[in-house]
Amino acid sequence: MATTDRPPAPSLDMALDAVVSALHGEARPGQREMAQAVADTIVGAPHLLVQAGTGTGKSVAYLVPSVLAATRSGSAVVVATATLALQRQLIEHDLPIVADALEPLVGRRPTYAVLKGRHHYVCRDKVLRGAGTADPDDALFEPAPSSDLGRQAVKLRAWVDETPTGDRDDVGFPVDSRVWRGVSVTSRECIGATACSMGETCFAEAARASAAEADVVVTNHAMLAIATVEGIPLLPPHQAVVVDEGHELVDRVTGAVTVELSAQVAERAVAPARRLLDGATIDRVEDAIEVLRAELEQRVNGVEGPVRLPTVSGSLVSTLALLRDAMHEAGAEVYAGRDESDPEDSARRQRARAGLLEVHDTAGRMLMAGEREVVWVDAGRTPTLHLAPLSVASVLRASLFDEVPVVLTSATLELGGSFDQVAYGLGLGPGDYTGLDVGSPFDHASQGILYTAAHLPPPGRDGLPEEALDELAELVDAAGGRTLALFSSWRAVERASERLRVWLAGRTGDKKITLLVAKRGEPVSDLVREFAADPRAVLLGTMALWQGVDVPGQSCTLVVIDRIPFPRPDDPVMSARAAAADAEGSNGFMTVSVPRAALLLAQGSGRLIRSSSDRGVVALLDPRLVTARYGGFLRRSLPEFWPTTDGVAVRAALRRLDEAASSEGSEGSEA
């Protein structure tokens, strides 16, 4: 529609009312306050850190002003999320409703698109020419595979023939990373759309083209990090960035720019190039890989957990230099043998060379590691060398916050009653941003109890004391199940599950409690659905359950947290940040470890109240919340529950909630 035919630009209030009406909701003061602040930031006000509790409707509060700004100016707004669940919610639910509601007001339908890294999409050329890539993963795609991975690959091939998006997240069944590598390429492996025979039907290029025309572009924190921190032009031009789940941004950016190197990684990089290299070159590469393997195994010999290296020195320098030079030689040989008149040969060599150069660059970067970087070796199944930045504050400030207006939002940004801790980690000073807490529509003080088991001994290095396990069983018994139990380690999960199994086996009564236990390395989505459907269930797990679990209703009236979730003492990055703070004259424990624990504690306790009708208890089996000098900071970071240390009163409250739920017949209606 021509600009002259468009209706007058709607006010923010008018637009917000239209969307809220389409959602069959009611106007919320916090949502309106947040929307106005977002609109102000987009047009030039300071960066915005906005804390919006569950139920505020924060996605609508930033989507409406973003769409209005984009449709008026013609310049997109980028929205970055940490999780796939929120990304899907925005694309499949929130944005369609916003677009429908605002179309009559802005004179055209607002557009939106999702954009991910190239490796998230199927490469049609690689699928077409898979048999010629000399990649050992190609064996997975044999006509009659005999392994589970092979059968999974055949299933994936059938999906590739039908998918309109080529997006890994749309597959609908588990896909092993080795199988996915067989049908995808990294940006370095890609030969480019103009040189590729499948360029006109490329899934990744189609996603980028759609994003280039969209008013709102939804991406993830990792993509935002690579685009901004590393300066790679992956995102279309945009006027502002909204970061949802903003409490995770620093960790996600740190993870995105962290590199790792192992003998296994190097072997995988060499595999596609073997048929393109002469025997002497292969021997030199294999020798360098074996030297790396021996070096890393020696570094972790007899040690459990990660080993932080103060510097890259000694034999590690010569090991990395040997590997770097061998990969450079191999890459040059692969490139020199190319036949530019043969597209298939060019594609094969491009993919083979990309892996070699990736290892070359990683080894070179590790050799240049400075005092503002953290280097460590992690034993795991294969000893692996890692390098991460000590801090991403300065690079985020220079590459993101100094470039465009940024809105950062989450239910957890204000720690200890202040935004300063989060802002500092982002590279922002007091005058660089506006901090806004729009509150929550829930009355936490009347809906929830914060119970600190002050009579328990504090947790030690041996994990949960026996008394804490007894307390857990008594609380679960009083609640009649209905419990989400969050632990800081897998060892604690195992001990708690063993104790609860013994307790359940000897328990009498007609209330049969189901025990659900998360397993290391396995997704928790199915367990969460099972937990939500069974009001008598108890779900135990670690960090995957501390955030993003949304189970309103009577299936979750008790959230138990085993201990204050301080970083592990052997966490290389967090311990290095604390040591750096100490060296600069600060208290590393108070400036690094306590805020980190406060953030996780707030996220964990936030699993309890998910609707205005929810009631329940958050129980912390760690007395330090009320006895330690940092306890006040932690308590100020939590929702304003009614606090108590009276276990008798808490168990009585849980029994009343269980009886009320049972009398309403909630088990039948929710199962």
N, C-alpha and C positions, 0 to 999 in steps of 0.2 A: 504494500500500500504506500502511496506517495506520502511524503512527510506532511504536505498541506492538507491531506485528507484525514490525518490522525486526530483523535479527540484531544482536548487539552490534557496536559500531563497531570495525572492524578496525584493527590497529596499522599504522603506516607500513611497517614491514618486511614484514608479511604482505601488504599491498597491493602493494608493490613486487615481492615474489617472485611474486605471481600474474601481474602484467603481464609480467615478464621471462620467466616460463615460457610465457606465451601467444606471446611473440615468439621462442620456442625459443632464448633466449640464456642467458647466464650472469651471475650477480651480479657487479657491478664495484664495488670499494671507492669509487672516485671518484663513481660514480653515487649510491651509498647516502649518502655524505657530503653531496653536493649536495642530495639530496631532503630530508634532515633539516634542513639549513640553510634551504631554501625553506619547509618547514613551520613552522619557528621564526619566520621573518620574517612569514609570513601572520598569525600570532597575536600579533605585537607586538614581536618582536626588531627591532633596527635594520635599515634598508634593506640589501639584500644585492647586492654586486657579485661575481659568481662566474664565474671563467674556467674553461671546460671544453673541453678539446681534442677534436679530431675522434675519434670512436669511443667517447667517454665515455657516450653515450646521454643527453644533457642534456635532450632534449624529454620523455622519460619521467620524468626526475628532477624536472622541475617540473610535469608534468601530473598525476602521481599525487597529490602533496600538495595540488595545487589542487582536484582532483576531491573528495578526502576533505574538505577544508575547506568546499567549496561544498555538498556533500550533507549535511553535518552542520549547517551554519548556515542554509542556504537563501539565502545571498547569493553572487552570482557572483564568479568570478575572470576578469579580462580578460587575454588573452595577445595581445601586439602583436608583429608581425614586420615586417621591412623589405622582404622579397621575396615575390612571388607564389609562388615555388617552395616556400618553407618553409610558407607559409599552406596551400597545397594538401596538402603532406605531413602537416600536422597534422590537417586536416579529413578527408582521404581515406584516410589510413593510420593515423597514430598514435592519434588519438582514438577511432576505432571499436574498435581493439584494447584500448585502456585501458577503454573503456566495457564491452565484453564481459567482460573479466577481472574488473572490479570489481563488476559487477551482483550476483553472488551474495553479495558481501561487504557491500555497503551496503544491500541490500534493494530496490533499484530500479535501472533503467538510468540511469546518468548521462547528461545531455543536453549538447549543444554546438551552437554555431551560428557562422556567419561573418557579419560585419557590415562593410559598406563605405559610402562616401559615396553620396549619392543619385544623383549623376551616373554612378555605376558601373552603374546599373540602367536598363533600358528604361522609358520612360514610356508606358504604354498610351494615355493620353489624347492625347499628342502624336502617336503613331502613327496613332490614329484620326482626329485632326483635322489631320494634317500639311499637307494642301493649303491650309489656311486660315491658316497662321501668318505668312505674308508673309516667311518666312525664305528667303534665296537657296539654302540647302542643300536645300530641298525639291525643287529641280529635279533633284537626284540621284535622286529616287524616281519619276521619270516611268516609264510602262509600258514604253517601249522606249528605255532609256538608250544613249547612243552613246559615253560615256567609260568608262574603267576604274573611276573612282569610282562612276559610275552603276550599272555592273554589280555592283560590290561592294555597293552599297546594296540592289539587288534581292535579292541573296543574303542580306543581313542581314534584310530584311523576311520572307523565308521562314523564317529562323531564329526570328524574333520570334513567329511563329505556332505554333512548336513548343516553345520553351524553357519549362521549369518554373520557372526562377530569374530570367530576365531579366538575369543578371549578365554584364557585358562579358567577364570573364575566362573564361567558359564558352563563348564563341562558337566557338572551334576553327579560325578562320581570321583572317588579318590584317584589321583594321578601321581605316581612316583616321579620325583625330579629327574631320574634317569630316563624315564619314558618321555617326559615332556621335552627334554633336551633333544630327543630324536625328531621332534617336529617344530622346533623353534630355533631362533638365532638371537644373539645379542646384537646391539647396535654396531659393534665392531666387526661382527661376522657378516653383517648385511652388505651386499654389494651395491645397494642403492636401487631405488625404484626404476630409474631410467635405464640402468644396465641389466635389470632383471627381467626375464621372460614373463614373470607373473606380476610385474610391477603394477599393472593396471587393476588387478584384483587383489592386491596386497591388503590383508586385514589391518596391519599396523598403519599403513599409509591412509587407509580409509578412516581410521579412528582419528588420525592427526588432521585430516581434511575436515572432518565433522567438527572437531574442536576449534579449528581456525574460524569457523563460521558461527560458533555458539556464543550466546550471551553469558552463560555460566558454564565454566569448565570444572568438572569434578575430578580430582586426582588424589594421590596419596602423599603422605609425608615424605616417603623415600624419593618419589619422582620430583617433588618440590625441592628436596635437598640437592639432588643431582643437578637440577636445572639452575638453581641459584648458587649453591656453594661451589660447584665445579664449573659453572659458567657454560653449560651445554644447552643450546637453545631447543629444549624439548617442549616448552609451553608456548602457546600463541601469545602475542602481545596482550597485555592486560593492564587495567588501571588500579587494581587493588587485589589483595589476597586475604581470604578468610581461612583461618586455621582452626578447624573444630578438633575436639579431643586434644586441645592445645597443651595439656599437661604432659603429653608424650612427645612433643616436638623435639626437644633436645636429645632424648634417647634415640628417636627414630633417625634424626640427622646424624648423630654419632654412629649409629649402626650402618647407615647408608654409605658413609665415607670411610668406614673401617675396612681394611684389607687383610687377607689371610693367605698363608702359603704353607703347603705341606707336600710331602712326596707324592701323595695321592692326587692332589690338585695338579701337580706338574705332570704326572703320568697321564692323567686325563687330557691335559692340554696337548701332549705329544701324540696321543693315539691317532687322531685324524690325519696327522702329517707323516706318518711312518712310510707310507708308500711313495711319498714325494721327496724323501731324503735319502742320501747315500749312506752306506753302512758306517763309514767313519764318523759322520755327523751324528747318527743315531747313537753310536758308542759314546761320544763325548757328552751327549745329552743324558744318557742313562747313567754315566759315571757321576755327573753333577747331581742328578736326582738321588743317587745312593749316598753321596756325601751329605746331602741335605737330610736324608732320612736318619743317618747315623748321628749327625749333629743334634737334631731335635730329640731323638730318643735318649741321648746322653743327658740332655738338659732336664728331662723329666724323670729320669731313672730313680725309682724309689720314692717319688713324690706324688702325693694326691692333690688334685686340683691344679689351678693355673699357677705358673711361675713367672712373676714379673721380672723383666730384665732392666736394670738401671740404664744401660746403654747397649747399643749394638757394637760389640767389640770382640777382640780375640779371634778365635777360629770361626765365629759366626760371620765375620766380615769376609773372609776368604771364601767361605761356603756360599754366601749370597752372590759374591762377585763371580764365582765360577758358574753358578746357575744362570745369572743374568747374561753372561757372555755366551754361554752355550745356546740359550734361547734366541739371542740375537743372531747368531750364526745360522741356526736352523730356520728362523724366520726369513732371513735374507735369501737362503737357498730356495725356499718354497716360492718366494716372490720372483726370483730370477728365472725360474722354470716355467713361468706362466705363458699361455698361448692366448693372446688377446682376441684372436679370431674365433675362439671356442668359448662360448658363454658358460657351458657346463664346467669346463676346466677352470675358468676364472672364479666361478662361485665356489668350487671345491677348494681351490687354493686360498681364497679369501677367508673361508671359514677355518681352514687349517692354520693359517698364519695368525689369525686373530687370537687363538688360544695361546700360541707361543709368545706373542707380544704382550698378552695380559700378564703372563708369568714374568716376563722380562721387566715390565714396568713395575710390578709389585716388588720384585727383588731389588730393583733400583731405588724405589721409594723407601724401602726398609733400610737400605744402606745409608740413606740421607736422613734418617730419623734424628730429630733434635730433642731438646729438653722439654718442648711443649707437646711432645707425643708420648704415647704409652705403648710399650712393646712387651709382649708376654708370650709364653708357650703354654698351650693347653694340651694335656695328655689325651683325654678322650679315647676314641677307638684308634685314631691316627694322630700322633703328635703334630700340632699345628701352630705356626708362628703367626701372631696377630699384631697389627699396628693400628692404633686409634688416636684421634686428637685428644689432648688433655682437656681442652675446652672448645666448644663451637661458638662461644659467645661473640668473639670478634668477627668471625667470618659470617655469622648470621646477621650481625649488625651491618657489615659492609655490603653484603651481597643481597640481602632481603630488605631489612628495615630502612636502609638508606636509599632504596630504589623505589618502593611503592608503599602506599598506606597499607597497614596490616592490622587485622582484627584477630585476636587470639581468644578463643572461648573454650570453656570446659566447666564441669560441675566442681572442679577442684583446681583453683589457681591461687586462692588466698590461703597462705600457710602462716600459722601463728598470728592471724589477724592482719596480714599485710601481703601485698602483691610483690614486694621487693625481692624476695628470694627467687621467684619465677622470672621476674624481669631481669635480674642480674644474670641468670643463666642464659638469657637471650641476647645479652649485650646491651640492654636498655638501662639508662639511668633515670633518676627521679623526674626529670623534666621531659623525658622522651615519650611518655605514655600517660594515658588516663586509665586508672583502675576503677572498675565498676562492679559491684556485687548487687545483682538484681534479686537476690534472695530465692526463695522457693515457695510454691503455693502450698506446701505441706507444713503442718505444725508439728515439727519433730519432737518438741518437748512433751506434747500430749499423745503423740503416736508411738514414741519409742523410748526405750530405757537404755542407757549406757551403763553396763555392769562391769566393774573392774574387780576381779577376784583378788582383792588386796591381801587375803590371808594366805595365798599360795607363795611358795618360795619362787624367787625370780628364775627364769630359764637360764640354764648354763650351757656350756659347750657340749654336754652330753644330750642336749635336746630337752624335750618336755619332761618335767619331773613327774613321778608317779601320781602325786596329788592332783596335778593338772588333768591327767587322763581320767581320774576318778570324777573330777568336777565336770569334765566333758560328758561323761556317761549320765551323771545326775541331771544335767541341763537337758540333754536329749530326751531323757525319760520324762521329765516334766513337760517338755514341749510336745511329746507324743510323736516324735519325728520332726518333720517340718524344719529341718536344720541344714544350713549351708555352713560347713566348717572349712575355714581358710587357714592354710599352713604355709610356713616360710621355707620348708624343705621337704623333699621326698621322704627323707628318713622319718620326719614327724608324721607324715601321712601314713607310712607303713606301720608305725607304732600305734597310732590312733586306730587304724582299721583293725589291727590285731586285737586291741583291747575291746573295741566295740563288738567284734564278732563273738568274743568270749562272753561278753556281757549279754548280748542278744540271745545267745544259745541258752543261757540260764534264766532268761527273763520270762515271767509269766504274765498272763493277762490277754485280753482280746484285741489289743491294739498291735497288730503285726507291723513292725518297722522294717523298711527296706534299706539296706546299706549299699550305696553307690560310691565307688572309689575310682577317681581318675588315675590313669596310668601314664607313666613317663613316656613322652614322645607321641602320644595319641591325642587326636582332637577330642574336645570336651562337648561339642555341640549336641551330640546324641544324648549324653548323660544329662545335660541341662534340660533338654526336652523331657526326658524321663522323670527327672526331679520335679519339674513343673506340673507334670500330669499326676503325680502321686503324692498326696498330702502327708503320707506317712513315711516319706523317704528322707534319708540323711545323705548328703553329698559331700565328699571329702576331696580336696584337691589343693594345688599350689597356685602359683601366680596367674595361670590362665583363667582362674575363676575370680580373682580379685577385682577385675575390671570387666565391664561389658555384660555381665550376667543380669538379666532383667526378668525377674519372676515375681510379679505382683500377686497379691492374693494370699490365701492361707496355706500355700505349700511352703512358704518361707516366713516363719514367725521368729526364727532364731538364727542369728549369724554369729558364729564363734570364731574368734581370731586367736591363734595359739600364742603369739608373742608380738611385741612391737617389731615391725619388719625393717630393722636396720640393714644396711648393705652387709653382705658377707665380708668378713675380714680379708678374705683372699680375692675379692672382686678387684681385678687389676685397675680398671678405670676409676672406680669410686675411691679406692684406697690411694691412688695417685693424686686425685683431686684433693682429698683430705690432707695428704702430705704437703701438697703445694700450698694449700691454705695455711697450714702450720708454718711453713717456711716464710710466708709473707706476713706473719705476725698475727694471723687470725686463729681461731679455734676450729680446726678441720672437722672435729666431731660435730660441733654446733652449727657450722655453716654448710656442711655437706651431708653428713650422715643423718642428723636429726630432720632437716627439711625433706630428705628423701623418704625417711620413715613416715613423716607426717602425710606426705602425698599418698603413699600406698595405704596408710591406715584410713585416710579419708575415703579413698576409693573402695576399700573393702567394706567399711561400715555403711557406705552408700548403697550396698546391695539390699539393705533391709526395707526401707520405705520407698516403694516404687509407685504408689497411688495414694489418693487421699483417704482411702478406707483401710490401708495397711496398718497393722499394729504389731509390735514385737520388741525383741531385745537384741542388742549387740553386746556380746560377752567377750571381754578380753582376759585371757588367762595369764596375764602379766601384770604384777602389782606395780611395776615401775611407772605406769601411767599416773598414779597418784602419789608415789613416793619419791620419784627422781626429780631433780631440779629442772629437767627439760619437759616434765610432764605437762606443765601449763601451756607451753608452746604447742604440744601435740593436741591437747584438749581444745585449744582455740582453733585448730585446723579442722575439727570434726563438726558434723551437723549438731545442732543444739538439742541433743537428747536430754532426758531427765537422768542425771547421774546418780549412781548409788554403788555402794560396796556390800550391800546386804543380800547375800545369796539366798537366804530363806525367803525374803520378799520377792526376789526375782523368780524363783522356782514356783512360788504361788501364783504370780502373774502369768507365767507360761501355762500353768495348769488351767487357769481360768480361760485363757485364749483357746487352748485345746478343747475344753469343754464347750465353749461357745461355738467353735467351728464344727464340732461334732454334732451339736444339737441342730445346727442349720443344715445338716446333711451335705456339707461342702465336699466330702470325699466323693460322693456319687456324682455331683455336678461338675467336678473338676477332672475326674479321671478320664 
